[in-house]
Structures are given as structure tokens and as C-alpha cells.
Amino acid sequence: MQLILTHENSDFDAVASQMLAHKLYPAALPMLSRRVNRNVNGFLTLYWDMLPYIRPQDWQREPVEQIILVDTHSLPNVRGVRKDSPVQVIDHHLLAEDDEPLPDNWALHQEATGATATILLEQIRAAGGTLNELEATLALLGIYEDTGSLTYDATGSRDAAMAAWLLSLGAR
């Protein structure tokens, strides 16, 4: 079993990144955190049946072979996860020099973008993938939330390019 996890109090970038990682790794299940932000909860309530997520309370404890961790370097507690489970981190939050080093069984993919969704969208687009309108909308919400609608200092041309691509796919 493979899981796609993110941080507690998940924002749109975290949840969108889980969905996008699922597009890249369809065998991996995106499991929501126990708590999501209020605006994210409203969106998920409206579109739950059209999205690939599972809730922690629906998770049957199974051995986890691999974890894909998005938008964070901190692994949440999940039943079935062993300390030696391989973890692939995909994040736009760069590790600082004074951060603790990641365990040996963790692989880190970090890039200085305004949103983790941007990194994953670039991978999907490079692989020739596409998104439906709902997926594009969720991904755009992720970029907009973490970049302050493309106004924050960490925002770059890559974020704007992916936002434009999402709009061309029908994001609303």
C-alpha cells in the first residue's frame, strides 16, 4: 500500500498537491489529514464524490510500503506506517541549514516555488498529462492560496505559468 500524506490543518496547496501526486502515482491513495482548513472543508464537502481522497477514519490499518509526503517535511502519525517505510517528500518549503536532517529512507524533492502544486503540475504537464475542470480548479486554488493570488515574494514565473495552464484547462 502507498499513501499520499500532507500536514495537519491542510490548506488548498496541501490538498491540491495530494490530488496531483495521485495523478502521477495512481496506485497511491491520498489520505486527508485529520484537520483541514474551513475553506478546504467546504470545497471537499461540495465535490467529495468526484475526488480521490480517503479520510483517516476510513483507513484500514494495512502495512504501508511507501509514503509520498507533499507540502511538508513532517510525517503525520498514521496507523500502519513504520519508521523504516520509504518516504518521498515533494515540497516547496526549503529545508533550512538548522533543520534536522531527514532520515536515510527519505528522498527529498524540493524546489523554490510559490506552491507545491506548481512542482507537481510541471511534472504532470511534462509527462503529457492533463486535468479535468474540477482538478484544474483545485490546483489553481492551491497556487492562489500559497502565493496570495500570485502576489507574494516567493511567487515566480513558474507559478504564473502553471496558473495560466490551469485556466486554459477550464479552472474556475
C-alpha positions in Angstrom: 0.0 0.0 0.0 1.2 3.5 -0.8 -0.2 6.6 0.8 0.0 10.3 -0.1 0.1 12.4 3.1 0.4 16.1 4.0 0.4 18.3 7.1 -2.4 18.9 9.6 -4.6 21.9 9.1 -4.3 21.3 5.4 -4.7 24.3 3.1 -5.6 24.2 -0.6 -2.0 23.8 -1.7 -1.6 20.7 0.5 -4.9 19.1 -0.6 -4.3 20.0 -4.2 -0.8 18.6 -4.1 -2.2 15.3 -2.8 -4.6 15.1 -5.7 -1.8 16.0 -8.2 0.5 13.4 -6.7 -2.3 10.9 -7.1 -2.4 11.8 -10.8 1.4 11.0 -11.0 1.2 7.9 -8.7 -2.3 6.4 -9.3 -1.6 3.4 -7.1 -1.1 5.7 -4.1 -4.1 6.8 -2.0 -4.3 10.4 -0.9 -5.4 10.4 2.7 -6.6 13.7 4.1 -5.2 15.0 7.4 -7.4 14.8 10.4 -8.0 18.6 10.2 -8.3 20.7 7.1 -8.9 24.4 6.9 -12.5 25.6 6.8 -12.4 26.8 3.2 -10.9 23.4 2.1 -13.6 21.5 4.1 -16.3 23.5 2.3 -14.8 22.6 -1.1 -14.4 18.9 -0.2 -18.0 18.8 1.1 -19.2 20.0 -2.3 -17.1 17.8 -4.5 -16.3 14.8 -2.3 -17.7 12.2 -4.7 -15.6 13.5 -7.6 -12.3 13.5 -5.7 -9.9 10.6 -4.9 -9.4 11.2 -1.2 -9.8 8.9 1.8 -10.4 10.0 5.3 -8.2 8.8 8.2 -11.2 7.2 9.9 -11.9 5.2 6.7 -8.3 3.9 6.6 -8.0 0.2 7.4 -4.7 -0.4 9.1 -2.6 -2.0 6.4 1.2 -2.2 6.0 2.4 0.9 4.2 5.1 0.2 1.7 5.8 3.8 0.6 4.7 7.3 1.6 4.6 10.3 -0.7 4.6 13.4 1.5 3.6 16.7 0.0 3.9 20.3 1.1 5.7 19.4 4.4 8.8 17.6 5.8 6.9 16.4 8.9 5.3 13.0 8.7 1.9 12.7 10.5 1.1 9.8 12.6 -0.8 7.2 10.6 -1.6 3.6 11.5 0.4 1.1 9.5 3.3 3.4 8.9 6.6 2.0 10.2 9.7 4.1 10.9 11.5 2.4 8.1 8.8 3.0 5.4 10.3 4.8 2.5 9.2 8.4 2.2 9.3 10.6 -0.9 9.0 14.3 0.0 7.8 16.8 -2.6 7.8 20.3 -1.1 8.3 24.0 -1.9 9.3 24.7 1.7 13.1 24.5 1.5 14.9 22.9 4.4 16.9 25.3 6.4 20.5 24.7 7.4 19.5 24.3 11.1 16.7 21.8 10.3 17.3 18.3 11.4 18.5 16.1 8.6 15.9 13.8 7.0 16.2 10.0 7.8 18.1 7.9 5.3 15.0 6.2 4.0 13.6 9.6 2.9 14.1 11.1 -0.6 13.7 14.9 -0.9 12.4 16.8 -4.0 12.3 20.4 -3.0 12.1 23.5 -5.3 11.8 27.2 -4.6 8.3 27.8 -6.0 5.4 29.6 -4.5 3.4 26.4 -4.1 4.0 22.7 -4.1 1.2 22.3 -6.6 3.4 24.1 -9.1 6.1 21.4 -8.9 3.6 18.6 -9.4 1.8 20.4 -12.2 5.1 20.8 -14.1 5.7 17.1 -13.8 2.2 16.2 -15.0 2.4 18.6 -17.9 5.9 17.3 -18.9 4.6 13.7 -18.9 1.8 14.8 -21.3 -0.9 14.6 -18.6 -3.9 16.7 -18.2 -6.6 17.6 -15.6 -10.4 17.9 -15.8 -12.0 21.2 -14.8 -12.5 20.3 -11.2 -8.9 19.1 -10.8 -7.7 22.2 -12.5 -9.8 24.4 -10.2 -8.5 22.7 -7.1 -4.9 23.0 -8.3 -5.4 26.7 -9.1 -6.9 27.3 -5.6 -3.7 25.7 -4.2 -1.4 28.0 -6.2 -3.5 31.1 -5.4 -3.7 30.4 -1.7 0.0 29.8 -1.2 1.1 32.7 -3.5 -1.5 35.2 -2.3 -3.1 35.2 -5.8 0.4 35.4 -7.3 1.4 38.5 -5.2 3.8 37.0 -2.5 7.5 37.4 -2.8 8.1 33.7 -3.2 5.9 33.7 -6.3 7.7 33.2 -9.6 7.1 32.8 -13.3 6.7 29.0 -12.9 3.7 29.6 -10.6 2.2 32.1 -13.1 2.8 29.7 -16.0 1.0 26.8 -14.2 -1.9 29.1 -13.2 -2.2 30.1 -16.9 -2.2 26.4 -18.0 -4.9 25.6 -15.4 -7.1 28.4 -16.7 -6.6 27.1 -20.2 -7.9 23.7 -18.9 -11.1 25.3 -17.6 -10.2 26.1 -14.0 -12.9 28.4 -12.4 
